[in-house]
Amino acid sequence: MSPSEKRGETFVMTGEASPASEESLSFSTFVVGLGSAVLIHLGGAPNPETGRMEKDLSAARQNLDLLAMLREKTRGNLTAEEEKLVDNLLSDLRLRYVEASRK
């Protein structure tokens, strides 16, 4: 099986990992990425694959719930800045979700 072929739901990986990029993935970057996905699914930003504004409340809710679960599971293990970022992001996205649900 070649490296690009799928085996079940996972990719088979071979070879060595590529060197870390100049900006490695941080917790904050990961959280902002989840928040961006929620925003895209709420129709607040264009879908990067299609370039169109699309609303998918189910996908938005799923990513919002994932972000909330991550917040709960990391409680007590985050820096003050990370806590503030997650809490503010959750508050903002929850309000946007409610607004999008009413339209």
C-alpha distances in whole Angstrom, upper triangle without the diagonal:
4,7,8,6,8,8,12,14,13,10,8,10,10,14,17,19,21,24,26,28,32,32,30,30,33,34,36,33,31,34,35,32,32,36,35,32,35,38,35,35,39,39,41,38,36,33,31,28,31,34,36,38,37,38,36,38,35,33,35,37,33,33,36,36,33,35,38,36,35,38,40,37,38,42,43,40,41,43,46,45,41,43,45,42,41,44,45,42,42,46,45,42,44,47,45,43,46,48,45,45,49,48
4,6,6,9,10,14,15,13,10,8,9,9,11,15,16,18,22,24,25,29,29,28,27,31,32,34,31,29,33,33,30,31,34,33,31,34,36,34,34,37,38,39,36,34,31,28,26,29,32,34,36,35,37,35,37,35,32,34,36,33,32,36,36,32,34,37,36,34,38,39,37,37,41,43,40,40,42,45,43,40,42,44,41,39,43,44,40,41,44,44,41,43,46,43,42,45,46,44,44,48,47
4,6,8,10,13,14,11,7,6,6,6,9,12,13,14,18,20,21,25,26,24,24,27,28,30,28,26,29,30,27,27,31,30,28,31,33,31,31,35,35,36,34,32,28,26,24,27,30,32,34,33,35,33,35,33,30,32,33,30,29,33,33,29,31,34,33,31,34,36,33,34,37,39,36,36,38,41,39,36,38,40,37,36,39,40,37,37,41,40,38,40,43,41,39,43,44,41,42,45,45
4,7,10,13,13,10,7,7,8,10,12,15,15,16,19,21,22,25,25,24,23,27,28,30,27,25,28,28,25,26,29,28,25,29,31,28,28,32,32,34,31,29,25,23,21,24,27,29,31,30,31,30,32,30,27,29,31,28,27,31,31,28,30,33,32,30,34,35,33,34,37,39,36,36,38,41,39,35,38,39,36,35,38,39,35,36,39,39,36,38,40,38,37,40,41,38,39,43,42
4,7,10,11,9,7,7,9,11,14,17,17,19,23,24,25,29,28,27,26,29,30,32,29,27,29,30,27,27,30,29,27,30,32,29,29,33,33,35,32,30,26,25,22,25,28,30,32,30,32,30,32,30,27,30,31,28,27,31,31,28,30,33,32,31,34,36,33,34,38,40,37,37,40,42,40,37,39,41,38,36,39,40,37,37,40,40,36,38,41,39,37,41,42,39,39,43,42
4,6,7,6,5,7,10,12,16,18,18,20,23,24,25,29,28,26,25,28,28,30,28,25,28,29,25,25,28,27,25,27,30,28,27,31,31,33,31,29,25,24,22,25,28,29,31,29,30,27,29,27,24,27,28,25,25,28,28,25,28,31,29,28,32,33,31,32,35,38,35,35,38,40,39,35,37,39,36,34,37,38,35,34,38,37,34,36,39,37,35,38,39,36,37,40,40
4,6,6,6,7,10,13,17,19,19,22,25,26,27,31,30,28,26,29,29,31,29,26,29,30,27,26,30,29,27,29,32,30,29,33,34,35,34,32,28,27,25,28,31,32,33,31,32,29,31,28,26,28,29,26,26,29,29,26,28,31,29,28,32,33,30,32,35,38,35,36,38,41,40,36,38,40,37,35,38,39,36,35,39,39,36,37,40,38,36,39,41,38,38,42,41
4,6,8,10,13,16,20,22,22,24,27,27,29,32,31,29,27,29,29,31,29,26,28,29,26,25,29,28,25,27,30,28,27,31,32,34,32,31,27,27,24,27,30,31,32,30,30,27,28,25,23,26,27,23,24,27,26,24,27,29,27,26,30,31,28,30,34,36,34,35,38,40,39,35,36,39,36,33,36,38,34,34,37,37,34,35,38,36,34,37,39,36,35,39,39
4,7,10,13,16,20,21,20,22,25,25,26,30,28,26,24,26,25,27,25,22,24,26,22,21,25,25,22,24,27,25,24,27,29,30,29,28,24,24,22,24,27,28,29,27,27,24,25,22,20,23,23,20,20,23,23,20,23,25,23,23,27,27,25,27,30,33,31,31,34,37,35,32,33,35,32,30,33,34,31,30,33,33,30,31,34,33,30,33,35,32,32,36,36
4,7,9,13,16,17,17,19,22,22,23,27,26,23,21,24,24,26,24,21,23,25,22,21,25,25,22,24,27,26,25,28,30,31,29,28,25,24,22,25,28,29,30,28,28,26,27,24,21,24,25,21,21,24,24,21,23,26,23,23,26,27,25,26,30,32,30,30,33,35,34,30,32,34,31,29,32,34,30,30,34,34,31,32,35,33,31,35,36,34,34,38,38
4,6,10,13,15,14,16,19,20,21,25,24,22,21,23,24,26,24,21,24,25,22,22,26,25,23,26,28,26,26,30,31,32,30,28,25,23,22,25,27,29,30,29,30,27,29,26,23,26,27,24,23,26,26,23,25,28,26,25,28,30,27,28,32,34,31,31,33,36,35,31,33,35,32,30,34,35,32,32,35,35,32,34,37,35,33,37,38,36,36,40,39
4,7,10,13,13,15,19,20,22,26,26,23,22,25,26,28,26,24,27,28,25,25,29,28,26,29,32,30,30,33,34,35,33,32,28,27,25,28,31,33,34,33,33,31,33,30,27,30,31,27,26,30,29,26,28,31,29,27,31,32,29,30,34,35,32,33,35,38,37,33,35,38,35,33,36,38,35,35,38,38,35,37,40,39,37,40,42,39,40,43,43
4,7,9,9,12,15,17,19,23,23,20,20,23,24,27,25,22,26,27,24,25,29,28,26,29,32,30,30,34,35,35,33,32,29,26,25,29,31,33,34,33,34,32,34,32,28,30,31,28,27,30,30,26,28,31,29,27,30,32,29,29,33,34,31,31,33,37,35,32,34,36,34,32,36,37,34,34,38,38,35,37,40,39,37,41,42,40,41,44,44
4,7,9,11,15,17,19,23,24,22,22,25,27,29,27,25,29,30,27,28,32,31,29,33,35,33,34,37,38,39,36,35,31,29,28,31,33,36,37,37,38,36,37,35,32,34,35,32,30,34,33,30,31,34,32,30,33,35,32,32,36,37,33,34,35,39,37,34,37,39,36,35,39,40,37,38,41,41,39,41,44,42,41,44,46,43,44,48,48
4,7,9,12,15,18,21,22,20,21,24,26,29,27,25,29,30,28,29,32,32,31,34,36,34,35,39,39,40,37,36,33,30,29,33,34,37,39,38,39,38,39,37,34,36,37,34,32,35,35,32,32,36,34,31,34,36,33,32,36,37,34,34,35,38,37,34,37,39,36,36,39,40,38,39,42,42,40,42,45,43,42,46,47,45,46,50,49
4,6,9,12,15,18,19,17,19,22,24,27,24,23,27,28,26,28,31,30,30,33,35,34,35,38,39,39,36,35,32,29,29,33,34,37,38,38,39,38,39,37,34,35,36,33,31,34,34,31,31,34,32,30,32,34,31,30,34,35,31,31,32,36,34,31,34,37,34,33,37,38,36,37,40,40,38,41,44,42,41,45,46,44,45,49,49
4,6,9,11,15,16,14,15,18,20,23,21,20,24,25,22,24,27,27,26,30,31,30,32,35,35,35,33,32,29,27,26,30,31,34,35,35,36,35,36,35,31,32,33,30,28,31,31,27,28,31,29,26,29,31,28,27,31,32,28,28,29,32,30,28,31,33,30,30,34,35,32,33,37,36,35,37,40,39,38,42,43,41,42,46,46
4,6,9,12,14,12,14,17,20,22,19,19,23,24,21,24,27,26,26,29,30,29,31,34,34,34,31,30,28,25,25,29,30,33,34,34,35,34,36,35,31,32,34,31,28,31,32,28,28,31,30,27,30,32,30,28,32,32,29,28,29,32,30,27,31,32,30,29,33,34,31,33,36,36,34,37,39,38,38,41,42,40,42,45,45
4,6,9,11,10,13,16,19,21,18,19,23,23,21,24,27,26,26,30,31,30,32,35,35,34,31,31,29,26,27,30,31,34,35,35,37,36,37,36,32,33,34,32,29,31,32,29,28,31,31,27,29,32,29,28,31,31,27,26,27,30,28,26,29,31,28,29,32,33,31,33,36,35,34,37,39,38,38,42,42,41,43,46,46
4,7,8,6,9,12,15,17,15,16,19,20,18,21,24,23,24,27,28,28,30,32,33,32,29,29,27,24,25,29,29,32,33,33,34,34,35,34,30,30,32,30,26,28,30,26,25,28,28,24,26,29,26,24,28,28,24,23,23,26,24,22,26,27,25,25,29,29,27,29,32,32,31,34,36,35,35,39,39,38,40,43,43
4,5,6,9,12,15,16,14,15,18,18,17,20,22,21,22,25,26,26,28,30,31,29,26,26,25,22,23,27,27,30,30,31,33,32,33,33,29,29,31,29,26,28,29,26,25,28,28,25,26,29,27,25,28,29,25,23,23,26,23,22,25,26,23,24,28,28,26,28,31,30,29,32,34,33,34,37,38,36,38,42,41
4,6,10,12,16,16,13,16,19,18,18,21,23,22,23,26,27,26,29,31,31,29,27,27,26,23,25,28,28,31,31,32,34,34,35,35,31,30,32,31,27,29,30,27,26,29,29,26,27,30,28,26,28,29,25,23,22,25,22,21,25,25,22,24,27,27,25,28,31,30,29,33,34,33,34,38,38,37,39,42,42
4,7,8,12,12,10,12,15,14,14,18,19,18,20,23,23,23,26,28,28,26,24,24,24,21,23,27,26,28,29,30,31,31,31,32,28,27,29,27,24,25,27,24,22,25,26,22,23,26,25,22,25,25,22,20,19,21,18,17,21,22,19,20,24,23,22,24,27,26,26,29,31,29,30,34,34,33,36,39,38
4,6,10,11,9,10,14,14,14,16,18,18,20,22,23,23,26,28,28,27,25,25,24,22,24,27,27,29,29,30,31,30,31,30,27,26,28,26,22,24,25,22,20,23,23,20,21,24,22,20,23,23,20,18,18,20,18,16,20,21,18,19,23,23,21,23,27,26,25,28,30,29,30,33,34,33,35,38,38
4,7,8,6,7,10,11,10,13,15,15,16,19,20,21,23,25,26,24,22,23,22,20,22,25,25,27,27,27,28,27,27,27,23,22,24,22,19,20,21,18,16,20,20,16,17,21,19,17,20,21,17,15,16,19,16,14,17,19,16,16,20,20,18,20,23,23,22,25,27,26,27,30,31,30,32,35,35
4,5,5,6,9,10,11,13,14,15,17,19,20,21,23,25,26,24,23,24,23,22,24,27,27,28,28,28,28,27,27,27,24,22,23,22,18,19,20,17,15,18,18,14,15,18,17,14,17,17,14,12,12,15,13,10,14,15,13,13,17,18,16,18,21,21,21,23,26,25,26,29,30,29,31,34,35
4,5,5,6,9,10,11,12,14,16,17,18,20,21,23,25,23,22,24,23,22,24,27,27,28,27,27,27,25,25,25,22,20,21,19,16,16,17,14,12,14,14,11,11,14,13,11,13,14,11,9,10,13,11,8,11,13,10,10,14,15,13,15,18,19,18,20,23,23,23,26,28,27,29,32,33
4,5,5,6,8,10,10,12,14,15,16,18,20,21,23,21,20,22,21,21,23,26,25,26,25,25,25,24,24,24,21,19,20,19,16,16,17,15,12,14,15,12,12,15,15,12,14,15,13,10,10,12,9,6,10,10,7,8,12,12,11,13,16,16,16,18,21,20,21,24,25,25,27,30,31
4,5,5,6,9,10,10,12,14,15,16,18,20,21,19,18,19,19,17,20,23,22,24,23,23,23,23,23,23,20,18,20,19,15,16,18,15,13,16,17,14,14,18,17,15,18,19,16,14,14,15,13,10,13,14,10,11,15,15,12,15,18,17,16,19,21,21,21,25,25,25,27,30,30
4,6,5,6,9,10,11,13,14,15,17,19,20,19,18,19,18,17,19,22,22,23,22,22,22,21,21,21,17,16,17,16,12,13,15,12,10,13,14,11,12,15,15,13,16,18,15,13,15,16,14,11,13,15,11,11,14,15,12,14,17,17,16,18,21,20,20,23,25,24,25,29,29
4,5,5,6,9,10,11,12,14,16,17,19,17,17,19,18,18,20,23,22,23,22,21,21,20,19,19,16,14,15,14,11,11,12,10,7,10,12,9,9,13,13,12,14,16,15,12,13,14,12,9,11,12,8,7,11,11,9,10,13,13,12,15,17,17,17,20,22,21,23,26,26
4,5,5,6,9,10,10,12,14,15,17,15,14,16,16,15,18,21,20,21,19,19,19,19,19,19,16,14,16,15,12,12,14,13,10,13,15,12,13,16,17,15,17,19,18,15,16,16,13,11,13,12,9,8,12,11,8,10,13,12,11,14,16,15,16,20,20,20,22,25,25
4,5,5,6,9,10,11,12,14,16,14,13,14,13,13,15,18,17,18,17,17,18,17,17,18,14,13,15,14,10,12,14,12,10,14,15,13,14,18,18,17,19,22,20,17,18,19,17,14,16,16,12,12,15,14,11,13,16,15,13,16,18,16,17,20,21,20,22,25,25
4,5,5,6,9,10,11,13,15,14,13,15,14,14,16,18,18,19,17,17,16,15,15,14,11,10,11,10,7,8,10,8,7,10,12,10,12,15,15,15,17,20,19,17,19,19,17,14,15,16,12,10,13,13,10,10,14,13,11,13,16,14,14,18,19,18,19,22,23
4,5,5,6,9,10,11,13,11,11,14,13,14,17,19,18,18,16,16,15,14,14,15,12,9,11,11,8,8,11,10,8,11,13,12,12,16,17,16,18,21,20,17,19,19,16,14,14,14,10,9,11,11,7,8,11,10,7,10,13,11,12,15,16,15,17,20,20
4,5,5,6,9,10,11,9,8,10,10,11,14,15,14,15,13,13,13,13,14,15,12,10,13,13,10,10,14,13,11,14,16,15,16,19,20,20,22,24,23,20,21,21,19,16,17,17,13,13,15,14,10,11,14,12,10,13,15,12,13,17,17,15,18,20,20
4,5,5,6,9,10,10,9,10,9,10,12,14,14,14,12,12,11,11,11,12,9,7,10,10,7,9,12,11,10,14,15,15,16,19,20,20,22,25,24,22,23,24,21,18,19,19,16,14,17,16,12,13,15,14,11,13,15,13,12,16,17,15,16,20,19
4,5,5,6,9,9,9,11,11,13,15,16,16,15,13,11,10,9,9,10,8,5,7,8,6,6,10,10,9,12,14,14,15,18,19,20,21,24,24,22,23,23,21,18,19,18,15,13,15,14,10,10,12,11,7,10,12,9,9,12,13,11,13,16,16
4,5,5,6,5,6,9,10,12,14,15,14,13,10,10,9,10,10,12,10,7,10,12,10,10,13,14,12,15,17,17,18,21,22,22,24,27,26,23,24,24,21,19,20,19,15,14,16,14,11,11,13,10,7,10,11,8,9,12,12,10,13,16,15
4,5,5,6,5,6,6,8,11,11,10,10,7,7,8,9,10,12,10,8,12,13,11,12,15,15,15,17,20,19,20,23,24,25,26,29,28,26,27,27,24,22,23,22,19,18,19,18,14,15,16,14,11,14,15,11,11,15,14,12,14,17,16
4,5,7,8,9,8,11,12,12,13,11,9,6,5,5,6,8,6,5,9,10,9,10,13,14,14,16,18,19,20,23,24,25,26,29,29,27,28,28,26,23,24,23,20,18,20,19,15,15,16,14,11,13,14,11,10,13,13,10,12,15,14
4,5,8,10,10,13,15,15,14,12,9,7,5,6,6,9,9,6,9,11,11,11,14,15,15,17,19,20,20,23,25,25,26,30,29,27,29,28,26,24,23,22,20,18,19,17,14,14,15,12,9,11,11,8,7,10,9,6,9,12,11
4,6,7,8,12,13,12,11,9,5,5,5,8,9,12,11,9,13,15,14,14,17,18,18,20,23,23,24,26,28,28,30,33,32,30,31,30,28,26,26,25,22,21,22,20,17,17,17,15,12,14,14,10,10,13,11,8,11,13,11
4,7,9,12,15,14,12,10,7,8,8,11,12,15,13,11,14,16,14,14,18,19,18,20,22,22,23,26,27,27,28,31,31,28,29,28,25,24,24,22,19,19,20,17,14,15,16,12,10,13,12,9,10,13,11,9,13,14,13
4,7,9,12,11,9,8,6,8,10,12,14,16,14,12,16,17,15,16,19,19,18,21,23,23,23,27,28,28,29,32,31,28,29,28,25,24,24,23,20,20,21,19,15,17,18,15,13,16,16,12,13,16,15,13,16,18,16
4,6,9,8,5,5,4,7,10,12,15,17,15,14,17,18,16,18,21,21,20,23,25,25,26,29,30,30,32,34,33,31,31,31,28,26,27,26,23,22,24,22,19,20,21,18,16,19,19,15,16,19,18,15,18,20,18
4,5,5,5,6,6,7,9,11,14,15,13,12,16,16,15,17,20,19,19,22,24,24,25,28,29,29,31,34,32,30,31,31,28,26,28,27,23,23,25,23,19,20,22,19,17,19,20,17,17,20,19,16,18,21,19
4,6,5,8,9,10,13,14,17,18,15,15,19,19,16,19,22,21,20,24,25,24,26,29,29,29,31,34,32,30,31,31,28,26,28,27,23,23,26,24,20,22,24,21,19,22,23,20,20,23,22,20,22,25,23
4,6,8,11,11,14,14,18,18,15,16,20,19,17,20,23,22,22,25,27,26,28,31,31,31,33,36,34,32,33,34,31,29,31,30,27,26,28,27,23,24,27,24,21,24,25,22,22,25,24,21,23,26,24
4,5,8,9,12,14,17,18,16,17,20,20,19,22,24,24,24,27,29,28,30,33,33,33,36,39,37,35,36,37,34,31,33,32,28,28,30,28,25,26,28,25,22,25,25,22,21,25,24,20,22,25,22
4,7,9,13,15,18,20,17,17,21,22,20,22,25,24,24,27,29,29,30,33,34,34,36,38,37,34,35,35,32,30,32,31,27,27,29,27,24,25,26,23,21,24,24,21,21,24,22,19,22,24,22
4,6,10,12,16,18,16,16,20,20,19,21,24,24,24,27,29,29,30,33,34,34,36,39,38,35,36,36,33,31,32,31,28,27,29,27,23,24,25,22,20,22,22,19,19,21,20,17,19,21,18
4,7,10,13,15,14,13,17,18,17,18,22,22,22,24,27,27,28,31,32,32,34,37,36,33,34,34,31,29,30,29,25,25,26,24,21,21,22,19,17,19,19,15,15,18,16,13,16,17,15
4,7,10,12,11,11,14,16,15,17,19,20,21,23,25,25,27,29,30,31,33,36,35,33,34,34,31,29,30,29,26,24,26,24,21,21,22,19,16,18,18,15,14,16,15,12,14,16,13
4,6,9,9,8,11,13,13,14,17,18,19,20,23,23,25,27,28,29,31,34,34,32,33,33,30,28,28,27,24,23,24,22,19,19,19,17,14,15,15,12,11,13,12,8,10,12,11
4,6,6,6,9,10,11,12,14,16,17,18,20,21,23,25,26,27,29,32,32,30,32,32,30,28,27,27,24,22,23,22,19,18,19,18,14,15,16,13,11,13,13,10,10,13,12
4,5,5,6,8,10,10,12,14,15,16,18,20,21,22,24,25,27,30,30,29,31,30,29,26,26,25,23,20,21,20,17,16,17,16,12,12,13,11,8,10,11,8,7,11,11
4,5,5,6,9,10,11,12,14,15,16,18,20,21,22,24,26,29,29,28,31,31,29,26,26,26,24,21,21,22,19,17,18,18,14,13,16,14,10,13,14,11,10,14,14
4,5,5,6,8,10,11,12,14,15,17,18,20,21,23,24,28,27,26,29,29,27,24,24,24,22,19,20,20,17,15,18,17,13,14,16,14,11,14,16,13,13,16,16
4,5,5,6,9,10,11,12,14,15,17,18,20,21,23,26,26,24,26,26,25,22,21,21,19,16,17,17,14,12,14,13,9,10,12,10,8,11,12,10,10,14,15
4,5,5,6,8,10,10,12,14,15,16,18,20,21,25,25,24,26,26,25,22,21,21,19,16,16,17,14,12,13,13,10,9,12,11,8,10,13,11,10,14,15
4,5,5,6,9,10,10,12,14,15,16,18,20,24,23,23,25,26,25,21,21,22,19,16,17,18,15,13,16,16,12,12,15,14,11,14,16,15,14,18,19
4,5,5,6,9,10,10,12,14,15,16,18,22,21,20,22,23,21,18,18,19,16,13,15,16,12,11,14,14,10,11,14,13,11,14,16,15,15,19,20
4,5,5,6,9,10,11,13,14,15,17,20,20,19,21,21,20,17,16,16,14,11,12,13,10,8,10,11,7,8,11,11,9,12,14,13,13,17,18
4,5,5,6,8,10,11,12,14,15,19,19,19,21,22,21,18,17,18,16,13,13,15,12,10,12,14,11,10,14,14,11,14,17,16,15,19,21
4,5,5,6,9,10,10,12,14,18,17,17,20,21,20,16,16,17,15,12,13,15,13,11,14,15,12,12,16,16,14,17,19,18,18,22,23
4,5,5,6,9,10,11,12,16,15,14,17,17,16,13,12,14,12,8,10,12,9,7,11,12,10,11,14,14,13,16,18,18,18,22,23
4,5,5,6,9,10,11,14,15,14,17,17,17,14,12,13,12,9,9,12,10,7,10,12,11,10,14,15,13,15,18,18,18,21,23
4,5,5,6,9,10,14,14,14,17,18,18,15,13,16,15,11,12,15,13,11,14,16,14,14,17,18,17,19,22,21,21,24,26
4,5,5,6,8,12,11,11,14,16,16,12,11,14,13,9,11,14,12,11,14,16,15,15,19,19,18,20,23,23,23,26,28
4,6,5,6,10,10,9,12,13,13,10,8,11,10,7,8,11,11,9,12,14,14,14,17,18,18,20,22,23,23,26,28
4,6,5,9,10,11,14,15,16,13,11,13,14,10,11,14,14,12,14,17,16,16,19,21,19,21,24,25,24,27,29
4,6,9,9,10,14,16,17,13,12,15,15,12,13,17,16,14,17,20,19,19,22,23,22,24,27,27,27,30,32
4,6,5,7,10,12,13,10,9,13,13,10,12,15,15,14,17,19,19,19,22,24,23,25,28,28,28,31,33
4,6,7,10,11,13,10,8,12,13,10,11,15,15,14,16,19,19,19,22,24,23,25,27,28,28,31,33
4,6,8,10,12,11,9,12,14,13,13,16,18,17,19,22,22,22,25,27,27,28,31,32,32,34,37
4,7,10,12,9,9,13,14,12,14,17,18,17,20,22,22,23,26,27,27,29,31,32,33,35,37
4,6,8,6,6,9,10,10,11,14,15,15,17,19,20,21,24,25,25,27,29,30,31,34,35
4,5,5,6,9,10,11,12,14,15,16,18,20,21,22,24,26,27,29,30,31,33,35,37
4,6,5,6,9,10,11,12,14,15,16,18,20,21,23,24,26,27,29,30,31,34,35
4,5,5,6,9,10,11,12,14,15,16,18,20,21,22,24,26,27,28,30,32,33
4,5,5,6,9,10,10,12,14,15,16,18,20,21,22,24,26,26,28,30,32
4,5,5,6,8,10,11,12,14,15,16,18,20,21,23,24,25,27,29,31
4,6,5,6,8,10,11,12,14,15,17,18,20,21,23,24,26,28,29
4,6,5,6,8,10,11,12,14,16,16,18,20,21,22,24,26,27
4,6,5,6,9,10,10,12,14,15,16,18,20,21,22,24,26
4,5,5,6,9,10,11,12,14,15,17,19,20,21,23,25
4,5,5,6,9,10,11,12,14,16,17,18,20,22,23
4,5,5,6,8,10,11,12,14,15,16,18,20,21
4,6,5,6,9,10,10,12,14,15,16,18,20
4,6,5,6,9,10,11,13,14,15,17,19
4,6,5,6,9,10,11,12,14,16,17
4,5,5,6,9,10,10,12,14,16
4,5,5,6,9,10,10,13,15
4,5,5,6,9,10,11,13
4,5,5,6,8,10,11
4,5,5,6,9,10
4,6,5,6,9
4,5,5,7
4,5,5
4,6
4
